[in-house]
Amino acid sequence: MKDYLTFNITCHFGCAIVNNDYSGLIDGEEEQLNRFLDKLKTDYKTTDLIMEAFDDEPQFTRCDVTNLMSDCIKFTLEISE
């Protein structure tokens, strides 16, 4: 059975997650994102985050990577149980 988890992630992390392009991140953000992805790998055996509809407006909410309030987009993680 497949299950899905949804994460709110700061918009500017999107390029790093989708395209593996970390060039837009500032000091420390790459490490934060990699720790988050490592935890997903450990907890759920995958890091295949899927960006939900990009044309949706970002929501000002708490980022699951940084734990800071920011404009976030939703990413979905498909997990198998």
N, C-alpha and C positions, 0 to 999 in steps of 0.2 A: 504494500500500500504506500502511496506517495502522499507526502504532506508538504505544506508550504509555510515558510516563515517570511515575514515582511520586516524590512529594516528601513528606517529613515536615515539617509546618508547625505551629508553636505554636498551640494551641487558640484563643487569643484573637484570632488573625489571621483566623479563619474568617469572622466577620461582615463584615470589611472586604473579603475576597475574594469572598464569595458575594453580599452585599447592597450592596457599595460604601459601607459605613458605617464610617468611620474614627473615630467618636466614642469608642470604647473603648480606643484606643491612647494610649500616653503619649509624651512628648517623644522624638523621634528614630525611633520605630517606624514611623510613616507613611513617612518617608523611606527606611528600610531596606526596607520592603515594596515601595515604588514602584521602588527600584533592582532588587530581585529580579524584579518583574514586567517592568520594562524589559529586563532581560537575557533573560527568556523570549521577549519580543517580538522582540528582536534575533536570538537564537539559533534560535528555532523558529517565528517568524512568527505566534505566537498566545500569548495569556495566559488562555485559557479553561480554568482549573483546575476540576476536578470533585471535590467532596468525596466521598470513599468513605463507606460506611455509617456514619452518624452515631451509631448505637446501639452501635458498637464502643467499647470502652474506649480512651482515649488511651494511648499508649505513651510511657514516659520514654526519650527518645532525642534525638539532635542535630537541631535545627531547621535546615532548609536555607535559611531566610531570615536568621536571626541567627547561626547557627553555635554557638549555646549549647544546653546540655542543658535540656530542658523536656518537659512533657506535650504530645505532638504527635498530630495526626490526619493521616491520609494523604489527599493530593490527587493526582489523576491528570491528566495533560496528554496529550491526544490530538494527535499530530503526523502530518502527511502527509509522505511522502518521495517 
